[in-house]
């Protein structure tokens, strides 16, 4: 269930003056009046929380499980293995 933010459309009471957040179902009708003072309120559009995928795919357990080898830079031209099968160190020499 999403949390909707509401703000007063006129002078509000202490309960709604700074806005309020209400946990509602998607099918529920938007609130039109403050439950405490009866003043008019309106729903406020907010920024959605977006999760960008892909970070979990770089974890060592995920890489090794799918048969890949992961290396991290340890110095100039030197890479150390962090996951998977393969040589422990790769150097540019």
C-alpha positions in Angstrom: 0.0 0.0 0.0 1.4 3.4 -0.9 1.8 6.3 1.4 0.1 9.5 0.1 1.1 13.0 1.2 -1.6 15.6 1.8 -1.3 19.4 2.4 -3.9 21.9 3.6 -5.6 24.0 0.9 -6.3 26.8 3.5 -5.2 27.6 7.0 -4.8 24.2 8.7 -4.9 23.0 12.3 -1.7 21.8 14.1 -2.5 18.2 12.7 -2.5 19.2 9.0 -0.6 22.5 8.9 2.7 21.0 8.0 1.1 18.3 5.8 0.4 14.7 6.6 1.1 11.3 5.3 -1.6 8.6 5.1 -1.2 4.9 4.2 -4.0 4.1 1.8 -4.9 1.4 -0.7 -4.8 2.2 -4.4 -8.5 1.8 -4.6 -9.3 4.2 -1.8 -10.6 7.6 -2.7 -8.3 10.6 -1.9 -9.0 12.4 1.3 -10.7 15.8 0.9 -10.9 17.0 4.5 -8.6 16.9 7.6 -10.0 14.4 10.1 -9.0 16.7 13.0 -10.3 20.1 11.9 -12.4 19.3 8.8 -10.4 21.8 6.7 -9.9 21.1 3.0 -6.7 19.2 2.1 -5.3 18.0 -1.2 -3.0 15.2 -2.3 0.6 16.3 -3.0 2.6 14.8 -5.8 6.0 13.6 -4.6 9.1 12.2 -6.2 8.9 8.4 -6.7 11.5 6.2 -5.0 13.2 4.4 -7.9 15.6 1.5 -7.4 18.1 1.1 -10.1 18.9 -2.6 -10.7 22.1 -4.2 -11.5 24.2 -3.5 -8.4 23.3 -6.9 -6.9 24.8 -8.6 -10.0 28.3 -7.4 -9.2 28.4 -9.1 -5.8 31.1 -11.7 -5.6 28.6 -14.5 -4.7 26.5 -13.7 -7.8 29.5 -13.6 -10.1 31.1 -16.9 -8.8 27.7 -18.7 -8.9 27.4 -18.0 -12.6 30.9 -19.2 -13.5 32.6 -15.8 -13.9 35.8 -14.5 -12.3 36.0 -11.0 -10.9 39.1 -9.0 -10.4 39.8 -5.7 -8.6 42.7 -3.4 -9.3 45.3 -3.7 -6.6 47.9 -1.4 -8.2 49.2 -0.1 -11.5 48.9 -3.1 -13.8 48.1 -5.5 -11.0 44.7 -7.1 -10.4 43.7 -9.5 -7.6 40.9 -12.1 -7.9 37.9 -11.5 -5.6 35.6 -14.2 -6.9 35.5 -17.2 -9.2 38.1 -19.5 -10.6 41.3 -18.4 -12.2 44.7 -17.0 -11.3 44.9 -15.2 -8.0 46.8 -12.3 -9.5 47.1 -10.8 -13.0 50.0 -8.5 -13.7 50.8 -6.5 -16.8 54.4 -7.6 -16.8 
